[in-house]
Amino acid sequence: MQWSVPVAVWLVVGVVAVGSIIAEVLPNDAGSVVGALVVIVPGFTTAGVLFLTRSRSLPKSERLAWSAVGIGFFVGVSGTFVLLIQVAVTGEAAAFGPADVFFFVGYLIALSGFASLPHAAGGRWHRTRVALDALVGAVSLGTLAWIVVLAPIAPRLASAPVWERIIGSLFPFLDVAVFVALMIVIVRRSSYRFDIRVALFGVGIAFQVVADILYLRSGVGRTFAEAQPVFPLYGIATICYIATALIVGRTPPPREYANRKTPLWAMVLPYTAAAVMAVFLLASIVTSDLSINERILVVATLVVVALVITRQAVAIRENRMLLEDQRSVLVSSISHELRTPLTSLVGFLDLLTHATSFDAAEREEMLGIVYDQATYMARIVSDLVMLSRGDLGELSLDVRRVDAGRLVEAAVVASGVPRGSVTIDLDEGVEVYVDPDRLEQALVNLLTNAARYGGPQRLIRVVAAGGGDLVIEVHDDGPGVPRKHEIIVWDRFERGPNRYNATIPGSGIGLAIVKAVATAHGGTAGYRVSEILGGACFSLVLPGRIARVGTDQVRPDETARSA
């Protein structure tokens, strides 16, 4: 039982190979019937069965993709049966007739399954870019196929019956669909190393497309018996499909890491067809009767298109280098920031674990240092978690009514900035509707920035502006932010004038978090020169967030909760 399936499959492969040769040497009427019965029916049926049975062990996404391919083969075989029944009943059948509906539907099902093979990485925009690359190659190849192969039969197609005109006109669109599916799979990012399954199936598609185009050229306006299908090409395609189905359950060795870069050859391949199409266009211009202005216009258009494609390639390269630089800066910054607290943590914990000569006060002091350093590390990790969410403008908030004074005091303690260096300017009894955890995180980032880049003095002002707006300002007496960096300091991983200063720790994510928190509250974050201390002044303006000032109620609870 274990050997029955492989032996049966090899028998089918032998029948397909021999049958394709016999069908080629027989007269047209006998050869067409023999080819359909001996090559297409057993070959496609075997491939469909194997795709459905041998893909069961694959992950769900791959299993569904290859199963769709198998179902497409069964639908296509149904068309062959319909065609043979028509020949048996009526004695003849048009080369293109109702049976072609089954072929088209089967084609589309199989190609849809093949094109849906899972990508290793990449979101919506990556898939869109892959689809556009595929369309470039598909349209170019489809156009070339029309010019070289289909254009010569256009007169015969125009005089053929309506049904044949419809089928013949659909063939170029089917070719484009085939090339789109093939290009999508070629340029996608795969989690596997070289995938022989995809390569074999792609070779089969290529042979079948060539065979279909040749059949279209010979079959328009003729009967099925008079047409001249090139069954050796169909036989090679069928054997490739069967070989693919035999190994479909054996996934190639996975990459240690998902491939982040599309290979250069895969990106160039779709545009190679476009370049060939441009050569054909230039050749037709040279031999055509165009005015000098028209020729200059067409050539200039082609040059501009080539420059745009080159510019896009350079932009992709530039973006990759920028991304690598940002990644290196981020890793370096995070490593620098985490190294100091980790060293302190390991050192003091080692002392506390192995030394017994410390009194209670010394142990308490060491534990306090350990706690502070662990809190500092937790804050960095918290910032990184926020950045990993993707769109920082869509942070979820847990809005509650809180006392502004307590919130500011908690932020000062959490920041680790000496309390004696911070002045708080705040009216009594100010209550606000905010997410206290998010706003405290934003204030901690502003305070640590003031301590890191500013002077010894800091001022926190909380102002209840008109209309119930909450304004929070953090001032320092440092050098401030140079004018040319005032806008970019809000970007992620941007440290402004300290971008390359390794002596001052920083990851460039603090102000990005501040801006995200302000935006999530419906407000804004800004910078100006401090008119009080002369250094930097970073501010948060959160509209309609004041609930109470002193004894005056500004907004009722119901309004705040619905805001």
Phi and psi in degrees as a GROMACS rama.xvg file:
@    title "Ramachandran Plot"
@    xaxis  label "Phi"
@    yaxis  label "Psi"
@TYPE xy
-66.9205  -30.9501  GLN-2
-96.5533  -7.48525  TRP-3
-65.574  -41.7557  SER-4
-66.1881  -50.7521  VAL-5
-59.2654  -40.5845  PRO-6
-64.0413  -43.1837  VAL-7
-62.5391  -39.4822  ALA-8
-66.1606  -42.7881  VAL-9
-64.1083  -34.4751  TRP-10
-62.8536  -42.3064  LEU-11
-63.1762  -43.2378  VAL-12
-60.2561  -42.1272  VAL-13
-64.2674  -41.4948  GLY-14
-62.8826  -42.8143  VAL-15
-62.8511  -44.7845  VAL-16
-64.5989  -47.8791  ALA-17
-68.9325  -41.3839  VAL-18
-63.1079  -36.9426  GLY-19
-65.6117  -32.8381  SER-20
-73.6619  -44.3492  ILE-21
-61.5261  -44.1155  ILE-22
-61.8721  -29.3803  ALA-23
-74.7028  -32.1221  GLU-24
-91.3284  -16.462  VAL-25
-75.2483  161.696  LEU-26
-58.2915  161.076  PRO-27
-55.2432  -46.9032  ASN-28
-66.6897  -46.0327  ASP-29
-71.086  -39.607  ALA-30
-63.1626  -38.1907  GLY-31
-64.9091  -43.7086  SER-32
-68.1964  -45.7426  VAL-33
-62.0791  -42.2574  VAL-34
-61.6177  -42.5885  GLY-35
-64.9636  -41.897  ALA-36
-74.7043  -34.7239  LEU-37
-99.3869  -27.8957  VAL-38
-102.087  -59.1751  VAL-39
-70.225  -53.0009  ILE-40
-61.9402  -57.0403  VAL-41
-68.0818  -35.4264  PRO-42
-67.5761  -50.7921  GLY-43
-67.792  -37.0403  PHE-44
-63.8475  -45.7125  THR-45
-61.5918  -45.0455  THR-46
-60.9982  -43.5124  ALA-47
-61.2603  -44.3049  GLY-48
-62.1094  -45.0086  VAL-49
-66.1189  -39.6699  LEU-50
-61.2833  -40.9775  PHE-51
-72.499  -38.2324  LEU-52
-83.8011  -37.799  THR-53
-87.3222  -6.07655  ARG-54
-93.6963  2.0683  SER-55
-64.6507  -30.1172  ARG-56
-82.0273  -4.7639  SER-57
-81.6044  161.324  LEU-58
-57.9644  159.224  PRO-59
-55.7013  -46.7852  LYS-60
-63.0699  -42.9277  SER-61
-69.6795  -39.3502  GLU-62
-60.5728  -44.2245  ARG-63
-64.2258  -39.5354  LEU-64
-63.3199  -50.8504  ALA-65
-71.2728  -30.6448  TRP-66
-64.8038  -38.6058  SER-67
-62.1365  -37.4795  ALA-68
-60.4604  -45.7613  VAL-69
-61.317  -42.4188  GLY-70
-62.9976  -38.1986  ILE-71
-60.3044  -37.9118  GLY-72
-64.5917  -41.225  PHE-73
-62.7087  -42.0057  PHE-74
-63.0835  -41.6734  VAL-75
-63.3331  -41.0692  GLY-76
-62.2213  -34.7728  VAL-77
-58.7717  -38.8445  SER-78
-62.1131  -38.4554  GLY-79
-63.7958  -41.8413  THR-80
-61.9179  -42.6662  PHE-81
-60.5851  -42.7318  VAL-82
-64.1946  -44.428  LEU-83
-67.3534  -36.9141  LEU-84
-64.3304  -40.9496  ILE-85
-62.0931  -41.351  GLN-86
-64.4068  -41.7511  VAL-87
-66.9359  -35.6528  ALA-88
-82.1104  -47.5939  VAL-89
-98.1828  -14.8357  THR-90
92.9083  -19.1483  GLY-91
-158.081  164.652  GLU-92
-153.255  145.562  ALA-93
-65.1949  149.54  ALA-94
-59.1803  -30.6532  ALA-95
-127.157  117.139  PHE-96
-150.809  -158.3  GLY-97
-57.5775  -30.2162  PRO-98
-62.4121  -24.4098  ALA-99
-65.8927  -20.9498  ASP-100
-59.5108  -41.9717  VAL-101
-63.6858  -40.6565  PHE-102
-63.0561  -44.0722  PHE-103
-64.0422  -46.8029  PHE-104
-63.4614  -43.7381  VAL-105
-61.7925  -42.207  GLY-106
-54.4484  -52.0547  TYR-107
-64.8979  -39.4423  LEU-108
-63.9116  -48.0002  ILE-109
-62.9418  -42.5524  ALA-110
-69.4267  -36.1714  LEU-111
-63.1935  -42.1491  SER-112
-63.5241  -44.2617  GLY-113
-62.2629  -43.3599  PHE-114
-69.1533  -21.0956  ALA-115
-89.14  7.60473  SER-116
-53.5192  135.243  LEU-117
-63.8551  144.736  PRO-118
-87.3882  147.695  HIS-119
-73.5179  -33.5628  ALA-120
-158.849  169.443  ALA-121
106.847  135.828  GLY-122
-97.5209  -150.27  GLY-123
-60.1577  -44.7843  ARG-124
-70.5256  -35.7206  TRP-125
-63.0543  -43.9511  HIS-126
-65.4933  -36.5826  ARG-127
-63.1765  -43.2027  THR-128
-63.1931  -40.8841  ARG-129
-62.2724  -43.3343  VAL-130
-63.0494  -39.7416  ALA-131
-67.2692  -41.8891  LEU-132
-58.9187  -43.1402  ASP-133
-63.4292  -39.6102  ALA-134
-65.7916  -36.7674  LEU-135
-57.8877  -50.6704  VAL-136
-66.2506  -39.1502  GLY-137
-67.3508  -47.4304  ALA-138
-63.4011  -40.376  VAL-139
-63.9386  -47.6085  SER-140
-66.795  -39.7736  LEU-141
-62.0802  -40.5111  GLY-142
-64.9525  -43.4234  THR-143
-63.0329  -40.7026  LEU-144
-62.6679  -38.8007  ALA-145
-66.0595  -45.2057  TRP-146
-65.7127  -45.7227  ILE-147
-80.25  -39.8557  VAL-148
-108.351  -46.4876  VAL-149
-88.6261  -30.358  LEU-150
-58.0824  -38.9066  ALA-151
-62.142  -24.7242  PRO-152
-97.2808  4.62055  ILE-153
-57.6319  -41.5114  ALA-154
-61.4359  -43.1782  PRO-155
-64.7666  -37.2672  ARG-156
-64.9338  -36.7047  LEU-157
-66.9068  -31.0299  ALA-158
-92.8643  -1.31977  SER-159
-77.3767  164.546  ALA-160
-57.8887  162.644  PRO-161
-57.3639  -44.9582  VAL-162
-61.1773  -42.1993  TRP-163
-68.1085  -35.5898  GLU-164
-63.1622  -40.0755  ARG-165
-63.7935  -49.6285  ILE-166
-63.7731  -44.408  ILE-167
-62.9411  -35.6564  GLY-168
-71.6927  -27.7399  SER-169
-77.5425  -20.3851  LEU-170
-58.1644  -44.9105  PHE-171
-59.3242  -38.1799  PRO-172
-66.4034  -36.9392  PHE-173
-65.0008  -40.3684  LEU-174
-60.0954  -42.2716  ASP-175
-61.8178  -42.2978  VAL-176
-61.8848  -40.1334  ALA-177
-61.4249  -47.5966  VAL-178
-68.1963  -35.7748  PHE-179
-60.7887  -48.5262  VAL-180
-60.4366  -43.0641  ALA-181
-65.869  -43.3793  LEU-182
-67.1669  -39.1116  MET-183
-59.2948  -44.3251  ILE-184
-69.8105  -35.0737  VAL-185
-67.4513  -43.4937  ILE-186
-92.9624  0.524005  VAL-187
-72.2915  165.654  ARG-188
-92.6625  123.004  ARG-189
-108.881  147.686  SER-190
-84.9436  -2.45372  SER-191
-102.564  162.066  TYR-192
-76.1559  -160.119  ARG-193
-50.9684  122.567  PHE-194
-100.535  101.38  ASP-195
-64.9588  -26.9165  ILE-196
-62.9558  -46.6941  ARG-197
-65.352  -40.4025  VAL-198
-62.7186  -46.37  ALA-199
-62.8722  -44.6855  LEU-200
-65.0654  -38.9193  PHE-201
-62.8503  -39.8015  GLY-202
-63.538  -42.0297  VAL-203
-61.0579  -42.7725  GLY-204
-60.6455  -43.7987  ILE-205
-60.8088  -46.2084  ALA-206
-64.5638  -39.4569  PHE-207
-69.312  -38.0476  GLN-208
-61.7486  -44.3775  VAL-209
-61.6458  -44.0101  VAL-210
-63.1321  -40.0201  ALA-211
-65.2537  -40.8149  ASP-212
-65.7942  -41.8245  ILE-213
-65.2582  -36.9085  LEU-214
-65.5237  -38.1874  TYR-215
-62.6538  -42.3773  LEU-216
-63.6836  -38.4979  ARG-217
-87.5167  -18.103  SER-218
-100.29  -14.3338  GLY-219
-63.1499  125.424  VAL-220
78.9378  8.13705  GLY-221
-124.774  168.742  ARG-222
-83.9368  169.167  THR-223
-61.3385  -37.7079  PHE-224
-69.55  -31.7884  ALA-225
-80.8356  -23.2549  GLU-226
-65.3312  164.176  ALA-227
-127.437  72.6652  GLN-228
-62.4585  138.2  PRO-229
-88.3372  85.8411  VAL-230
-67.0772  -27.1612  PHE-231
-58.2757  -37.0133  PRO-232
-67.0553  -42.9735  LEU-233
-62.3254  -36.6125  TYR-234
-64.7822  -43.3721  GLY-235
-62.5393  -43.845  ILE-236
-60.2443  -43.7865  ALA-237
-63.5239  -42.7307  THR-238
-63.6272  -37.9029  ILE-239
-62.8674  -41.0468  CYS-240
-63.7092  -44.1522  TYR-241
-64.16  -42.0324  ILE-242
-61.6157  -40.309  ALA-243
-62.4658  -45.3852  THR-244
-64.9384  -33.7479  ALA-245
-62.375  -35.4241  LEU-246
-108.355  11.7106  ILE-247
-63.0971  -29.0718  VAL-248
-82.8088  -7.17129  GLY-249
-99.0766  94.3063  ARG-250
-71.4781  141.94  THR-251
-64.8245  166.576  PRO-252
-59.5221  130.776  PRO-253
-73.9765  154.711  PRO-254
-71.7636  148.878  ARG-255
-62.6241  -36.9566  GLU-256
-130.759  144.982  TYR-257
-59.1095  137.753  ALA-258
-66.8921  114.832  ASN-259
-85.6279  -17.9427  ARG-260
-116.453  131.863  LYS-261
-73.3281  130.734  THR-262
-56.049  147.908  PRO-263
-60.3865  -41.1799  LEU-264
-62.8838  -35.4817  TRP-265
-68.6579  -34.6633  ALA-266
-74.2514  -32.8647  MET-267
-78.3388  -31.8401  VAL-268
-52.8344  -50.2572  LEU-269
-60.5673  -33.0802  PRO-270
-81.9729  -15.2283  TYR-271
-64.1065  -42.5665  THR-272
-62.6488  -38.3967  ALA-273
-64.152  -37.0077  ALA-274
-65.8645  -40.3102  ALA-275
-63.0159  -41.1842  VAL-276
-61.2578  -38.6679  MET-277
-64.8984  -36.3477  ALA-278
-63.5615  -43.1624  VAL-279
-60.4049  -41.0756  PHE-280
-63.239  -43.8036  LEU-281
-62.9623  -40.0178  LEU-282
-62.7671  -40.1367  ALA-283
-69.0946  -32.0072  SER-284
-65.8629  -41.123  ILE-285
-62.5399  -37.971  VAL-286
-91.793  -4.14044  THR-287
-94.2363  164.523  SER-288
-96.3812  74.4071  ASP-289
-107.958  152.344  LEU-290
-71.4347  163.213  SER-291
-61.9583  -36.8442  ILE-292
-66.993  -39.9052  ASN-293
-65.9502  -39.9989  GLU-294
-65.5016  -43.0787  ARG-295
-61.333  -41.7011  ILE-296
-62.3881  -45.6347  LEU-297
-66.1702  -45.5008  VAL-298
-63.3448  -42.1136  VAL-299
-62.7669  -38.1615  ALA-300
-62.3787  -44.0378  THR-301
-63.26  -39.7132  LEU-302
-63.78  -43.2049  VAL-303
-62.9435  -42.6938  VAL-304
-60.2272  -43.7782  VAL-305
-62.3032  -40.5518  ALA-306
-65.7012  -38.5579  LEU-307
-63.7342  -43.9138  VAL-308
-62.4469  -42.7535  ILE-309
-63.2057  -41.2618  THR-310
-62.3923  -39.5035  ARG-311
-64.904  -39.4192  GLN-312
-63.2444  -42.2529  ALA-313
-64.961  -40.5393  VAL-314
-63.7323  -40.167  ALA-315
-61.8068  -43.6707  ILE-316
-62.7739  -43.2076  ARG-317
-63.2753  -43.3611  GLU-318
-63.4733  -38.1494  ASN-319
-64.0568  -43.601  ARG-320
-64.8518  -40.0649  MET-321
-63.8292  -41.3452  LEU-322
-63.4651  -42.1454  LEU-323
-63.9845  -40.285  GLU-324
-62.8101  -44.331  ASP-325
-63.3434  -38.8758  GLN-326
-65.5302  -41.607  ARG-327
-64.5867  -42.292  SER-328
-63.8266  -41.6984  VAL-329
-63.3514  -47.9512  LEU-330
-61.7264  -42.3561  VAL-331
-63.5648  -43.4068  SER-332
-66.4217  -46.3559  SER-333
-64.3404  -41.6097  ILE-334
-61.2103  -41.3716  SER-335
-64.767  -41.592  HIS-336
-71.049  -35.5782  GLU-337
-83.6667  -20.9437  LEU-338
-63.3816  -44.7849  ARG-339
-64.2134  -52.3037  THR-340
-64.5369  -34.3715  PRO-341
-65.5121  -40.2679  LEU-342
-61.7921  -43.3734  THR-343
-64.1847  -44.7549  SER-344
-59.4758  -50.2256  LEU-345
-64.6309  -41.4122  VAL-346
-64.1743  -51.2122  GLY-347
-69.1085  -37.0492  PHE-348
-65.773  -35.2695  LEU-349
-65.0137  -41.3437  ASP-350
-64.1601  -44.383  LEU-351
-66.6704  -27.9946  LEU-352
-80.536  -39.656  THR-353
-105.57  -18.5665  HIS-354
-98.4223  143.663  ALA-355
-121.502  7.41978  THR-356
-94.5551  4.21161  SER-357
-87.799  141.118  PHE-358
-85.1308  179.737  ASP-359
-62.9707  -39.479  ALA-360
-65.7951  -41.1303  ALA-361
-66.7934  -40.4759  GLU-362
-63.6543  -40.8333  ARG-363
-64.8149  -38.3158  GLU-364
-65.2134  -43.1611  GLU-365
-64.2212  -43.1618  MET-366
-63.0616  -34.2008  LEU-367
-64.2771  -42.1322  GLY-368
-63.9792  -44.2596  ILE-369
-58.869  -43.3106  VAL-370
-63.0414  -44.0557  TYR-371
-62.9158  -44.3525  ASP-372
-67.0376  -37.8601  GLN-373
-66.009  -38.2168  ALA-374
-63.9142  -40.4819  THR-375
-61.9586  -44.4185  TYR-376
-64.359  -40.2166  MET-377
-62.1294  -36.0271  ALA-378
-66.8842  -40.1672  ARG-379
-63.617  -44.94  ILE-380
-62.4305  -39.5326  VAL-381
-61.1456  -41.5976  SER-382
-63.1442  -41.5659  ASP-383
-65.9463  -36.5994  LEU-384
-62.8162  -41.3448  VAL-385
-62.5632  -41.4106  MET-386
-65.2859  -32.3775  LEU-387
-71.7456  -9.00516  SER-388
-72.0094  -13.3129  ARG-389
96.3864  -92.9966  GLY-390
-87.5308  103.089  ASP-391
-71.8148  -12.2637  LEU-392
-79.4974  -2.38616  GLY-393
-121.086  41.4669  GLU-394
-70.7941  139.822  LEU-395
-81.2901  141.428  SER-396
-118.092  146.411  LEU-397
-114.128  84.3564  ASP-398
-78.1025  129.816  VAL-399
-138.64  161.405  ARG-400
-85.8567  118.379  ARG-401
-133.876  161.078  VAL-402
-81.8463  123.503  ASP-403
-63.2725  -38.5595  ALA-404
-62.7496  -43.8975  GLY-405
-65.5521  -37.9454  ARG-406
-63.6686  -43.4445  LEU-407
-65.5576  -43.2509  VAL-408
-61.6445  -40.1784  GLU-409
-64.5652  -37.2538  ALA-410
-66.2204  -40.3021  ALA-411
-62.4104  -43.7704  VAL-412
-64.5874  -44.2252  VAL-413
-67.5466  -28.537  ALA-414
-71.7027  -23.1459  SER-415
78.9737  3.12127  GLY-416
-74.2978  133.55  VAL-417
-53.2803  129.294  PRO-418
-61.1029  -31.8667  ARG-419
-69.1017  -16.8423  GLY-420
-92.8238  0.476712  SER-421
-117.034  126.124  VAL-422
-103.827  133.609  THR-423
-112.679  121.235  ILE-424
-108.179  102.446  ASP-425
-150.922  131.99  LEU-426
-69.4226  154.45  ASP-427
-72.8372  145.12  GLU-428
71.921  26.1497  GLY-429
-85.2862  120.502  VAL-430
-118.97  142.452  GLU-431
-133.539  156.349  VAL-432
-102.193  100.648  TYR-433
-147.516  171.877  VAL-434
-86.9943  105.462  ASP-435
-62.3112  -36.4875  PRO-436
-66.8284  -45.5038  ASP-437
-64.9543  -44.7745  ARG-438
-68.2094  -36.3614  LEU-439
-63.0581  -40.1352  GLU-440
-62.0498  -40.9587  GLN-441
-64.1151  -43.895  ALA-442
-65.3589  -37.9735  LEU-443
-61.3027  -42.4636  VAL-444
-63.473  -41.5575  ASN-445
-66.9184  -39.1178  LEU-446
-67.9906  -43.1058  LEU-447
-65.987  -35.2739  THR-448
-63.4988  -42.5783  ASN-449
-62.8336  -39.1371  ALA-450
-71.6924  -32.7417  ALA-451
-80.6472  -41.6835  ARG-452
-109.948  -13.5958  TYR-453
-98.8022  -165.374  GLY-454
-92.1983  -160.737  GLY-455
-79.8302  -9.58209  PRO-456
-109.068  139.678  GLN-457
-136.564  147.334  ARG-458
-135.532  129.531  LEU-459
-111.855  121.291  ILE-460
-114.332  131.986  ARG-461
-118.089  117.766  VAL-462
-121.051  133.528  VAL-463
-92.6086  98.8393  ALA-464
-82.0051  176.335  ALA-465
-62.6776  145.708  GLY-466
78.5587  12.4453  GLY-467
78.7062  18.0079  GLY-468
-77.7804  140.396  ASP-469
-99.2627  124.383  LEU-470
-120.101  122.934  VAL-471
-120.045  128.115  ILE-472
-125.894  140.528  GLU-473
-121.3  112.671  VAL-474
-103.701  152.647  HIS-475
-144.027  171.042  ASP-476
-110.033  30.2315  ASP-477
-87.052  -163.51  GLY-478
-76.2145  -12.1617  PRO-479
77.8112  -172.893  GLY-480
-104.06  126.008  VAL-481
-56.1453  147.284  PRO-482
-56.1566  -39.0899  ARG-483
-69.9629  -12.9127  LYS-484
-107.252  2.86283  HIS-485
-63.6528  -29.9736  GLU-486
-89.7722  -42.433  ILE-487
-76.2358  -15.4153  ILE-488
-65.2604  -14.9247  VAL-489
-84.5449  -8.71631  TRP-490
-76.7832  153.429  ASP-491
-66.2212  138.67  ARG-492
67.1707  16.3644  PHE-493
-105.125  126.702  GLU-494
-115.514  14.0905  ARG-495
60.6951  -131.27  GLY-496
-67.7415  -13.7251  PRO-497
-100.548  21.1693  ASN-498
-56.5706  -40.3508  ARG-499
-109.102  15.813  TYR-500
-93.9851  97.7225  ASN-501
-77.9119  -11.6889  ALA-502
-75.6384  -21.2998  THR-503
-107.599  114.009  ILE-504
-66.5187  151.358  PRO-505
165.665  143.645  GLY-506
-107.2  -9.63115  SER-507
75.8537  21.2718  GLY-508
-114.22  -10.4791  ILE-509
-61.6902  -50.0181  GLY-510
-70.621  -28.9915  LEU-511
-62.9836  -38.1149  ALA-512
-66.2119  -42.6745  ILE-513
-58.6503  -46.9926  VAL-514
-62.924  -40.0805  LYS-515
-64.9068  -41.4366  ALA-516
-64.3116  -43.0363  VAL-517
-62.4644  -44.0847  ALA-518
-63.6006  -41.0172  THR-519
-62.974  -29.5843  ALA-520
-84.9816  4.18158  HIS-521
79.9975  17.5692  GLY-522
-118.092  -160.974  GLY-523
-136.356  158.369  THR-524
-118.729  141.433  ALA-525
-145.918  171.787  GLY-526
-136.29  145.346  TYR-527
-155.529  168.419  ARG-528
-74.0069  133.406  VAL-529
-68.7592  121.763  SER-530
-81.6269  -5.22948  GLU-531
-99.8054  -51.8966  ILE-532
-105.239  -11.5158  LEU-533
86.8047  -4.38112  GLY-534
-100.88  -129.352  GLY-535
-93.306  149.562  ALA-536
-135.511  108.904  CYS-537
-100.627  134.567  PHE-538
-130.191  152.238  SER-539
-120.858  127.933  LEU-540
-116.841  111.608  VAL-541
-115.417  104.159  LEU-542
-68.3671  137.618  PRO-543
65.3501  27.3242  GLY-544
-100.787  -4.89372  ARG-545
-78.8496  126.567  ILE-546
-98.9138  -38.5159  ALA-547
-153.209  143.92  ARG-548
-128.608  113.603  VAL-549
64.5365  -118.892  GLY-550
-103.316  1.37696  THR-551
-91.073  122.004  ASP-552
-80.1954  124.999  GLN-553
-97.1737  -45.2315  VAL-554
-136.142  138.77  ARG-555
-74.6094  160.976  PRO-556
-60.9811  -39.4629  ASP-557
-61.6203  -42.6781  GLU-558
-63.703  -40.8854  THR-559
-66.2095  -40.286  ALA-560
-69.6299  -28.8378  ARG-561
-86.466  -8.19123  SER-562
